[in-house]
Amino acid sequence: MMNPESKLIAAVDIGTTKVVAVVGRKLSNGGIEVLGIEKTPSTGVKRGVISNISETVNAIRMAVSSLESRLDIHITDVYVGMTGYAMKSFSNRTYKFIEPNSEISSFDVDQLRNDSYRISLDPGEKVVHVIPQDYTVDNESGEKNPVGMSGHRLEGFFHVVIGRMPIIKDIEKCIHRAGLNLAGIVLESLASSHGVLTEEEMEAGVVMIDIGGGTTDFALFYDGIIRHTAVIPFGGNTVTNDIKEGCSVLHKQAESLKKQFGSAIGSMTREDMVVAIPGMPGWEAKEISFQNLAYIIQARMEEIIEYIAYHIEKSGCYDKLGAGIVITGGGALLKNIAHLVKLKTGLDVRIGQPDRYLSKVVLPDEDNATYSTAIGLLLSSSLYTTPKFVEQKLFDASVDEDRAESPKQKRNTRTKSVKSKISKEAGYITGDLFGNLKKSIAGIFDEKDVEM
């Protein structure tokens, strides 16, 4: 979101190995045309969670500045992806009774959804997404849109994603320190899904696996609805560390071995092939067997696949995955990875790339899978971003009146109307409750003052 008239939208993917900035243009048919992508190495993130704010801020600034220079634009608002081992998700059921002789309204449906934001949470947790799955009207289950139907009892099923507030705060802090506004947060597995999956695959039943540097994101769709999400705390960096220890080489050498000569299946690798790794000064070169390298990689990939199989079983949708599994992310570039996943799960597998949103001028084909999350953030931003931090904005109006405007606040003036609109829409959750209470309390004191 830069200039409203140009319909531009921007996103930042803060990954473990890279930070990606992407800009696209909204099309009249609801699609997105990607205009440019820039990336820079990421050193301040571990397993999908920001560990060094200053390093992450510098990486964001570099990626965004490069994109601004190349496209001759000014980026102010960005959507950001969120992942990490602290993410949790589950299904939540809420219900309400409909007044006699009344039809179900959109207000009734919104009320059920908002109830899922009020669920009991552990200290330091926050609801990031509440995604509708389906509804039941009396005894009619599986309704996707019950508005206009007649019934006595409306029941809603929602997929709820929970994040840790410190992690959310760090994301917000990094974006603001980089001179940007946080337009919204999207779970990265959802973003990647919309970058590589088709509507037909989501309808038939599909699992999206995004193998990143620090984590592996999991999302399962069936009947066009998200059914299960998860974050597996292993990724490409874990494989690199295994190679480093197993072959006794430096980290950068292990990364090069994985990318250039690595394979996910040891038995499909030639036994007589070796590569010589230069030794440190005074030490001889070290020969690494391709097959030994592959077996090291296979062991870790099989562990990740076991987690994938566990989450498929947990979802209860194993026999409903007509489209099988789609693998994307940097780990999708690993040789024979699709074959290994198919071998271990018994499901059809393909490599997913966001090709239909990219031109060859923007990126080389072989790198496309690593940009699935960034492009997916553009596509899914309007679907999954919710009124975040509503509780922090309850008394913003009074605070802003007393606070002098800084240059950065003047820069953010363009987005004030949008934020106030979001706060009004989210009023049902917390805004009206505290707003009316505040007015009532003020009124009580006013009356007492008059009497005195």
C-alpha positions as CSV (number, residue, x, y, z in Angstrom):
1,M,0.0,0.0,0.0
2,M,1.8,3.1,-1.2
3,N,-0.4,5.4,-3.3
4,P,-4.1,4.6,-3.2
5,E,-4.6,5.6,-6.8
6,S,-2.0,3.2,-8.0
7,K,-3.4,0.2,-6.2
8,L,0.0,-0.9,-5.1
9,I,0.6,-3.2,-2.2
10,A,3.8,-4.3,-0.5
11,A,4.9,-7.1,1.7
12,V,8.0,-8.1,3.7
13,D,8.9,-11.8,4.3
14,I,11.3,-11.9,7.4
15,G,12.9,-15.3,7.0
16,T,15.7,-17.1,8.8
17,T,18.0,-17.0,5.8
18,K,16.7,-14.0,3.9
19,V,14.5,-10.9,4.1
20,V,12.4,-10.4,1.0
21,A,10.5,-7.3,0.0
22,V,7.9,-7.5,-2.8
23,V,5.6,-5.0,-4.5
24,G,2.5,-5.8,-6.6
25,R,-0.4,-4.1,-8.2
26,K,-4.0,-5.1,-7.5
27,L,-5.9,-6.0,-10.6
28,S,-9.6,-5.3,-11.3
29,N,-10.3,-9.1,-11.2
30,G,-9.0,-9.4,-7.6
31,G,-5.6,-10.8,-8.7
32,I,-2.1,-9.5,-8.1
33,E,0.6,-8.5,-10.7
34,V,4.0,-8.7,-9.1
35,L,6.1,-5.7,-10.1
36,G,9.4,-6.4,-8.3
37,I,11.2,-8.5,-5.6
38,E,14.4,-7.8,-3.7
39,K,16.1,-9.9,-1.1
40,T,18.9,-9.5,1.3
41,P,20.6,-12.0,3.7
42,S,19.0,-12.4,7.1
43,T,21.2,-12.9,10.2
44,G,18.9,-11.7,13.0
45,V,16.3,-14.5,12.8
46,K,16.5,-18.0,14.3
47,R,13.8,-20.7,13.6
48,G,11.5,-18.1,12.3
49,V,11.7,-15.8,15.4
50,I,13.5,-12.5,15.5
51,S,16.5,-12.8,17.8
52,N,18.4,-9.6,16.9
53,I,16.3,-6.6,16.2
54,S,19.0,-4.2,14.8
55,E,20.3,-6.8,12.3
56,T,16.7,-7.5,11.2
57,V,15.9,-3.8,10.8
58,N,19.0,-3.3,8.7
59,A,18.0,-6.2,6.4
60,I,14.5,-4.9,6.0
61,R,15.8,-1.4,5.1
62,M,18.2,-2.8,2.6
63,A,15.6,-4.9,0.8
64,V,13.0,-2.2,0.8
65,S,15.4,0.5,-0.3
66,S,16.6,-1.6,-3.2
67,L,13.0,-2.2,-4.3
68,E,12.2,1.5,-4.0
69,S,15.2,2.5,-6.1
70,R,14.5,-0.1,-8.8
71,L,10.8,0.7,-9.2
72,D,11.1,4.4,-8.4
73,I,8.4,4.3,-5.7
74,H,8.0,5.1,-2.0
75,I,6.9,2.3,0.2
76,T,5.1,3.2,3.5
77,D,2.8,0.3,4.5
78,V,3.7,-3.4,4.4
79,Y,2.2,-6.7,5.2
80,V,4.4,-9.1,7.1
81,G,4.5,-12.9,7.5
82,M,4.6,-14.6,10.9
83,T,5.9,-18.1,11.8
84,G,8.0,-19.7,14.5
85,Y,7.9,-22.6,16.9
86,A,5.6,-20.7,19.4
87,M,2.7,-20.6,16.9
88,K,-0.4,-22.8,17.8
89,S,-3.6,-23.5,16.1
90,F,-6.8,-25.4,16.8
91,S,-10.5,-25.5,15.9
92,N,-13.0,-23.6,18.0
93,R,-16.8,-24.0,18.1
94,T,-19.2,-21.2,19.0
95,Y,-23.0,-21.0,18.8
96,K,-25.9,-18.7,19.4
97,F,-29.7,-18.9,19.3
98,I,-31.6,-17.0,16.7
99,E,-34.8,-15.1,17.5
100,P,-38.0,-16.8,16.4
101,N,-39.3,-15.9,12.9
102,S,-35.9,-14.3,12.1
103,E,-33.4,-15.1,9.4
104,I,-29.7,-15.5,10.1
105,S,-28.0,-12.2,9.4
106,S,-24.3,-11.3,8.7
107,F,-24.3,-9.7,12.2
108,D,-25.1,-13.2,13.7
109,V,-22.2,-14.7,11.7
110,D,-19.8,-11.9,12.7
111,Q,-20.8,-12.3,16.3
112,L,-19.8,-16.0,16.3
113,R,-16.5,-15.2,14.7
114,N,-15.8,-12.4,17.2
115,D,-16.5,-14.8,20.1
116,S,-13.5,-16.8,19.0
117,Y,-11.3,-13.8,19.7
118,R,-12.4,-14.0,23.4
119,I,-11.3,-17.5,24.1
120,S,-9.2,-18.2,27.2
121,L,-5.5,-17.9,26.5
122,D,-2.3,-18.4,28.4
123,P,-0.4,-15.3,29.6
124,G,1.4,-13.6,26.7
125,E,-0.6,-15.1,23.9
126,K,-2.8,-13.4,21.3
127,V,-5.2,-14.5,18.7
128,V,-3.7,-13.8,15.3
129,H,-6.3,-15.3,13.0
130,V,-9.9,-16.5,13.3
131,I,-10.8,-18.2,10.0
132,P,-14.3,-19.4,9.3
133,Q,-14.6,-23.1,8.3
134,D,-18.3,-23.9,8.1
135,Y,-21.6,-23.6,10.0
136,T,-24.4,-25.7,11.3
137,V,-28.0,-24.5,11.2
138,D,-30.1,-26.7,13.5
139,N,-29.3,-30.1,12.1
140,E,-28.0,-28.9,8.7
141,S,-24.1,-29.1,8.9
142,G,-21.5,-28.1,6.4
143,E,-23.0,-24.7,5.5
144,K,-20.4,-22.2,4.2
145,N,-22.7,-19.2,4.2
146,P,-25.7,-19.4,6.4
147,V,-26.8,-15.8,6.0
148,G,-30.5,-15.7,4.9
149,M,-31.3,-19.2,6.3
150,S,-34.0,-19.8,8.9
151,G,-33.2,-21.7,12.0
152,H,-33.2,-21.8,15.8
153,R,-29.5,-22.5,16.6
154,L,-26.5,-21.3,14.6
155,E,-23.2,-23.0,15.3
156,G,-19.9,-21.9,13.8
157,F,-16.6,-23.7,13.4
158,F,-13.4,-21.6,13.2
159,H,-9.7,-22.2,12.7
160,V,-7.9,-20.2,15.4
161,V,-4.2,-19.3,15.2
162,I,-2.4,-18.2,18.4
163,G,0.9,-16.3,18.6
164,R,3.1,-15.0,21.4
165,M,2.8,-11.3,22.1
166,P,6.6,-10.8,22.5
167,I,7.1,-12.2,19.0
168,I,4.4,-10.0,17.5
169,K,5.8,-7.0,19.3
170,D,9.3,-7.7,17.9
171,I,7.8,-7.8,14.3
172,E,6.0,-4.6,14.9
173,K,9.1,-3.0,16.4
174,C,11.3,-4.0,13.4
175,I,8.9,-2.7,10.9
176,H,8.5,0.7,12.6
177,R,12.2,1.1,13.2
178,A,12.7,0.5,9.4
179,G,10.5,3.6,8.8
180,L,7.4,1.6,7.7
181,N,3.9,1.0,8.9
182,L,2.6,-2.5,9.7
183,A,-0.5,-3.0,7.6
184,G,-1.1,-6.5,8.8
185,I,0.3,-9.8,9.9
186,V,-0.4,-13.1,8.0
187,L,0.5,-16.6,9.1
188,E,3.2,-17.7,6.6
189,S,1.8,-21.1,5.9
190,L,-1.4,-19.5,4.8
191,A,0.5,-17.0,2.6
192,S,2.6,-19.7,1.0
193,S,-0.5,-21.7,0.3
194,H,-2.0,-18.9,-1.7
195,G,1.2,-18.4,-3.6
196,V,1.5,-22.0,-4.9
197,L,-1.9,-23.7,-4.6
198,T,-4.8,-23.6,-7.0
199,E,-8.5,-23.3,-6.0
200,E,-9.0,-26.8,-7.4
201,E,-6.3,-28.3,-5.2
202,M,-7.8,-26.6,-2.1
203,E,-11.2,-28.0,-3.1
204,A,-9.9,-31.6,-3.7
205,G,-7.8,-31.6,-0.5
206,V,-4.1,-30.7,-0.3
207,V,-1.2,-30.2,2.1
208,M,1.2,-27.3,1.5
209,I,4.7,-27.8,2.9
210,D,7.0,-24.8,2.9
211,I,10.5,-25.9,3.9
212,G,12.3,-22.7,5.0
213,G,15.6,-22.1,6.5
214,G,14.5,-22.3,10.2
215,T,11.1,-23.9,10.1
216,T,8.8,-26.0,8.0
217,D,5.3,-24.5,7.6
218,F,2.3,-26.9,7.2
219,A,-1.2,-26.0,6.0
220,L,-3.9,-28.5,5.0
221,F,-7.0,-27.5,2.9
222,Y,-10.1,-29.5,2.1
223,D,-13.3,-28.5,0.4
224,G,-11.7,-25.1,-0.1
225,I,-11.3,-24.5,3.6
226,I,-8.2,-24.4,5.9
227,R,-8.5,-27.4,8.2
228,H,-5.1,-27.5,9.9
229,T,-1.9,-25.4,10.3
230,A,1.3,-26.1,12.1
231,V,5.0,-25.0,12.3
232,I,7.6,-27.8,12.4
233,P,10.8,-26.5,14.2
234,F,13.2,-27.9,11.6
235,G,14.3,-26.5,8.2
236,G,17.1,-26.2,5.8
237,N,19.5,-24.8,8.4
238,T,19.1,-27.9,10.5
239,V,20.2,-30.0,7.5
240,T,23.2,-27.8,7.0
241,N,24.2,-28.2,10.6
242,D,23.9,-31.9,10.3
243,I,26.2,-31.9,7.3
244,K,28.7,-29.6,9.1
245,E,28.9,-32.0,12.1
246,G,28.7,-35.3,10.0
247,C,31.3,-34.3,7.5
248,S,33.5,-32.1,9.9
249,V,33.4,-29.1,7.6
250,L,32.7,-25.3,8.0
251,H,29.2,-24.1,7.9
252,K,29.5,-22.3,4.6
253,Q,31.1,-25.5,3.1
254,A,28.2,-27.5,4.4
255,E,25.7,-25.1,2.8
256,S,27.5,-25.4,-0.5
257,L,27.6,-29.2,-0.3
258,K,23.8,-29.3,0.3
259,K,22.9,-27.0,-2.5
260,Q,25.3,-28.3,-5.2
261,F,25.6,-32.0,-4.4
262,G,22.9,-32.9,-1.9
263,S,20.2,-35.4,-2.4
264,A,17.2,-36.5,-0.2
265,I,17.7,-40.2,-1.0
266,G,21.0,-42.0,-0.3
267,S,20.2,-45.1,-2.3
268,M,19.7,-43.1,-5.5
269,T,23.1,-41.5,-5.2
270,R,26.2,-42.9,-6.9
271,E,28.6,-44.6,-4.4
272,D,31.7,-43.8,-6.3
273,M,31.2,-40.0,-6.6
274,V,33.2,-37.8,-4.2
275,V,33.9,-34.1,-3.9
276,A,37.1,-32.6,-2.5
277,I,36.7,-29.8,0.1
278,P,39.7,-27.5,0.5
279,G,41.2,-27.8,4.0
280,M,42.4,-25.0,6.3
281,P,45.9,-23.7,5.8
282,G,48.3,-26.5,6.6
283,W,45.6,-29.2,6.2
284,E,45.0,-31.6,3.3
285,A,41.8,-31.4,1.3
286,K,38.9,-33.6,2.6
287,E,37.0,-35.9,0.3
288,I,33.2,-36.2,0.9
289,S,31.2,-39.1,-0.6
290,F,28.0,-38.0,-2.4
291,Q,26.2,-41.0,-0.9
292,N,27.3,-40.3,2.7
293,L,26.2,-36.7,2.2
294,A,22.8,-37.9,0.9
295,Y,22.3,-40.2,3.9
296,I,23.0,-37.4,6.3
297,I,20.4,-35.3,4.5
298,Q,17.9,-38.1,4.3
299,A,17.9,-38.8,8.0
300,R,16.9,-35.2,8.8
301,M,14.3,-35.0,6.0
302,E,12.7,-38.2,7.2
303,E,12.3,-36.7,10.6
304,I,10.6,-33.7,9.1
305,I,8.3,-35.9,7.0
306,E,7.4,-37.8,10.2
307,Y,6.1,-34.5,11.6
308,I,4.2,-33.9,8.4
309,A,2.6,-37.3,8.6
310,Y,1.7,-36.7,12.3
311,H,-0.1,-33.5,11.5
312,I,-1.9,-35.1,8.5
313,E,-3.2,-37.8,10.9
314,K,-4.1,-35.2,13.5
315,S,-6.2,-33.3,11.0
316,G,-8.3,-36.4,10.3
317,C,-8.1,-35.6,6.6
318,Y,-5.6,-38.2,5.3
319,D,-8.2,-40.0,3.1
320,K,-9.5,-36.6,1.8
321,L,-6.2,-35.4,0.1
322,G,-7.1,-35.8,-3.5
323,A,-4.4,-33.4,-4.6
324,G,-1.7,-34.8,-2.3
325,I,1.2,-32.7,-1.1
326,V,2.7,-29.5,-2.6
327,I,6.3,-28.7,-1.5
328,T,7.7,-25.2,-1.8
329,G,10.3,-22.9,-0.1
330,G,14.1,-23.3,-0.4
331,G,13.9,-26.9,0.7
332,A,11.9,-27.7,-2.4
333,L,15.1,-27.2,-4.4
334,L,16.7,-30.3,-2.8
335,K,17.2,-33.1,-5.2
336,N,14.8,-36.1,-4.9
337,I,12.8,-34.4,-2.1
338,A,9.5,-35.0,-3.8
339,H,10.3,-38.6,-4.3
340,L,11.2,-39.1,-0.7
341,V,8.0,-37.4,0.6
342,K,5.9,-39.6,-1.8
343,L,7.7,-42.7,-0.6
344,K,7.1,-42.0,3.1
345,T,3.5,-40.7,2.9
346,G,2.0,-42.6,0.0
347,L,0.5,-39.4,-1.4
348,D,1.1,-37.7,-4.7
349,V,3.7,-34.9,-4.5
350,R,4.6,-31.9,-6.7
351,I,6.9,-28.9,-6.3
352,G,5.0,-25.7,-6.0
353,Q,6.2,-22.4,-7.4
354,P,4.4,-19.0,-7.8
355,D,5.1,-19.0,-11.5
356,R,1.8,-17.6,-12.6
357,Y,2.5,-14.4,-10.7
358,L,6.0,-13.9,-12.0
359,S,7.6,-13.0,-15.2
360,K,11.0,-14.3,-16.2
361,V,12.3,-10.7,-16.1
362,V,11.8,-10.5,-12.3
363,L,13.4,-13.8,-11.2
364,P,15.2,-16.8,-12.6
365,D,12.9,-19.9,-12.7
366,E,15.0,-22.0,-10.4
367,D,14.6,-19.5,-7.5
368,N,10.8,-19.1,-7.7
369,A,10.0,-21.6,-5.0
370,T,11.9,-19.6,-2.4
371,Y,9.6,-16.6,-3.0
372,S,6.3,-18.3,-2.4
373,T,5.7,-16.8,1.0
374,A,6.5,-13.2,-0.1
375,I,4.2,-13.4,-3.1
376,G,1.6,-15.2,-1.1
377,L,1.6,-12.3,1.4
378,L,0.4,-10.0,-1.3
379,L,-2.3,-12.5,-2.4
380,S,-3.6,-13.4,1.1
381,S,-3.3,-10.0,2.8
382,S,-7.0,-9.1,2.2
383,L,-8.2,-12.6,3.3
384,Y,-6.4,-13.1,6.6
385,T,-5.3,-9.9,8.1
386,T,-7.5,-9.0,11.1
387,P,-7.9,-5.9,13.2
388,K,-4.7,-6.5,15.2
389,F,-3.7,-4.8,18.4
390,V,-7.3,-3.5,18.9
391,E,-6.8,-3.3,22.6
392,Q,-3.8,-1.0,22.1
393,K,-5.9,1.5,20.2
394,L,-8.8,1.9,22.6
395,F,-7.6,5.3,23.8
396,D,-5.5,6.3,20.9
397,A,-7.7,9.3,20.1
398,S,-7.1,11.0,23.5
399,V,-3.4,10.2,23.5
400,D,-2.8,11.7,20.0
401,E,-4.4,15.0,21.0
402,D,-1.8,15.5,23.8
403,R,1.2,14.3,21.9
404,A,3.1,16.6,19.6
405,E,3.4,15.4,16.0
406,S,6.8,14.0,15.0
407,P,8.1,13.9,11.4
408,K,7.3,10.2,11.3
409,Q,3.7,10.8,12.5
410,K,3.3,13.3,9.7
411,R,4.4,10.6,7.3
412,N,1.8,8.2,8.7
413,T,-1.0,10.8,8.3
414,R,-2.2,9.1,5.1
415,T,-3.0,5.9,6.9
416,K,-5.0,7.4,9.9
417,S,-8.3,7.2,8.1
418,V,-7.7,3.6,7.3
419,K,-6.8,2.7,10.9
420,S,-9.8,4.6,12.3
421,K,-12.0,2.7,9.9
422,I,-10.5,-0.6,11.1
423,S,-11.1,0.3,14.7
424,K,-14.7,1.1,14.0
425,E,-15.2,-2.3,12.3
426,A,-13.5,-4.0,15.2
427,G,-15.6,-2.1,17.8
428,Y,-17.7,-5.2,18.5
429,I,-14.7,-7.0,20.0
430,T,-13.5,-4.4,22.5
431,G,-14.0,-0.9,21.3
432,D,-17.7,-0.4,22.1
433,L,-17.4,-2.1,25.4
434,F,-14.8,0.2,26.8
435,G,-16.0,3.2,24.9
436,N,-19.5,3.0,26.4
437,L,-18.1,2.2,29.8
438,K,-15.9,5.3,29.6
439,K,-18.8,7.5,28.7
440,S,-21.0,6.1,31.5
441,I,-18.3,6.7,34.1
442,A,-17.8,10.2,32.8
443,G,-21.5,10.8,33.0
444,I,-21.6,9.7,36.7
445,F,-19.0,12.1,37.7
446,D,-20.6,14.9,35.7
447,E,-23.9,14.4,37.6
448,K,-22.1,14.4,41.0
449,D,-20.3,17.6,40.1
450,V,-23.6,19.3,39.3
451,E,-25.1,18.2,42.6
452,M,-22.1,19.4,44.6
